[in-house]
Amino acid sequence: MSADAARMAHRVLIFLLFITMGTPASAGAWLREKGSSFTAISLAVFKEEDDIYKYKSSLYAEWGLRPKLTIGLDAEEHQDLYGHALVFARVPVADFGQAGRLAAEFGVGAHHRQYSAWAMYKATLSYGKGIQTGLGAGWINVDTALEYRTHEALIFKLDFTTGLSSGRRLDPLLQIETSYVSDRPWYWSVRPSLMYRPKTGNLSWIVGAERNSTRDDIGFKFALWRSY
């Protein structure tokens, strides 16, 4: 990809990340009903020395194209330095009833470091299950993925998400992400959050913290989720 094309793609991604206020965590093993959609936009901010702030922004969107086919976009940007944009398709694999369900997801896109960009491919197998707790209904989701970035090694990923959907205006959410590249240390990120649901509308506000293996400080995270 030429420098001009990479620069233009980079600007388009930044534009999308900051104007799209559409909006839960990745749906994982669940598919969208035909014609329904969901978007999530989030921003994590970390304070560096000398009052310098670093940010990480992300955009996630999905749409039920058919009863057994969900398509979507997953994009992330780190302080204008590196990021990715991936389009994907999710299909059901198995439904175990109360024991949970499996879904497979296949994605293709590009990632960049400043103005240089390369292709990337991703395959994910997700397990999801509804749960009942003393605090109300909720869910758990586990994603295992292989991600190939054409100028780098194969990346192995294992992510875990759990939260409550009790119907209260305030519910907890926990997201854990891990990844591994051969000959490098494991990367991990932990994000405990609270979800706030207003009385009206289909918009949810998420406020939380983030701690990961590359930083000693704790970041602040804010997100908006919206279903249509």
Secondary structure in CASP SS format (residue, H / E / C, confidence):
PFRMAT SS
TARGET T0000
AUTHOR 0000-0000-0000
METHOD secondary structure of the structure
MODEL  1
M C 1.00
S C 1.00
A H 1.00
D H 1.00
A H 1.00
A H 1.00
R H 1.00
M H 1.00
A H 1.00
H H 1.00
R H 1.00
V H 1.00
L H 1.00
I H 1.00
F H 1.00
L H 1.00
L H 1.00
F H 1.00
I H 1.00
T C 1.00
M C 1.00
G C 1.00
T C 1.00
P C 1.00
A C 1.00
S C 1.00
A C 1.00
G C 1.00
A C 1.00
W C 1.00
L C 1.00
R C 1.00
E C 1.00
K C 1.00
G C 1.00
S C 1.00
S E 1.00
F E 1.00
T E 1.00
A E 1.00
I E 1.00
S E 1.00
L E 1.00
A E 1.00
V E 1.00
F E 1.00
K E 1.00
E C 1.00
E H 1.00
D H 1.00
D H 1.00
I C 1.00
Y E 1.00
K E 1.00
Y E 1.00
K E 1.00
S E 1.00
S E 1.00
L E 1.00
Y E 1.00
A E 1.00
E E 1.00
W E 1.00
G E 1.00
L E 1.00
R E 1.00
P C 1.00
K C 1.00
L E 1.00
T E 1.00
I E 1.00
G E 1.00
L E 1.00
D E 1.00
A E 1.00
E E 1.00
E E 1.00
H E 1.00
Q C 1.00
D C 1.00
L C 1.00
Y E 1.00
G E 1.00
H E 1.00
A E 1.00
L E 1.00
V E 1.00
F E 1.00
A E 1.00
R E 1.00
V E 1.00
P E 1.00
V E 1.00
A E 1.00
D E 1.00
F C 1.00
G H 1.00
Q H 1.00
A H 1.00
G C 1.00
R E 1.00
L E 1.00
A E 1.00
A E 1.00
E E 1.00
F E 1.00
G E 1.00
V E 1.00
G E 1.00
A E 1.00
H E 1.00
H E 1.00
R E 1.00
Q C 1.00
Y C 1.00
S E 1.00
A E 1.00
W E 1.00
A E 1.00
M E 1.00
Y E 1.00
K E 1.00
A E 1.00
T E 1.00
L E 1.00
S E 1.00
Y E 1.00
G E 1.00
K E 1.00
G E 1.00
I E 1.00
Q E 1.00
T E 1.00
G C 1.00
L C 1.00
G E 1.00
A E 1.00
G E 1.00
W E 1.00
I E 1.00
N E 1.00
V E 1.00
D E 1.00
T E 1.00
A E 1.00
L E 1.00
E E 1.00
Y E 1.00
R E 1.00
T C 1.00
H C 1.00
E C 1.00
A C 1.00
L E 1.00
I E 1.00
F E 1.00
K E 1.00
L E 1.00
D E 1.00
F E 1.00
T E 1.00
T E 1.00
G E 1.00
L E 1.00
S C 1.00
S C 1.00
G C 1.00
R C 1.00
R C 1.00
L E 1.00
D E 1.00
P E 1.00
L E 1.00
L E 1.00
Q E 1.00
I E 1.00
E E 1.00
T E 1.00
S E 1.00
Y E 1.00
V E 1.00
S C 1.00
D C 1.00
R C 1.00
P C 1.00
W C 1.00
Y E 1.00
W E 1.00
S E 1.00
V E 1.00
R E 1.00
P E 1.00
S E 1.00
L E 1.00
M E 1.00
Y E 1.00
R C 1.00
P C 1.00
K C 1.00
T C 1.00
G C 1.00
N C 1.00
L E 1.00
S E 1.00
W E 1.00
I E 1.00
V E 1.00
G E 1.00
A E 1.00
E E 1.00
R E 1.00
N E 1.00
S C 1.00
T C 1.00
R C 1.00
D C 1.00
D C 1.00
I C 1.00
G E 1.00
F E 1.00
K E 1.00
F E 1.00
A E 1.00
L E 1.00
W E 1.00
R E 1.00
S E 1.00
Y C 1.00
END
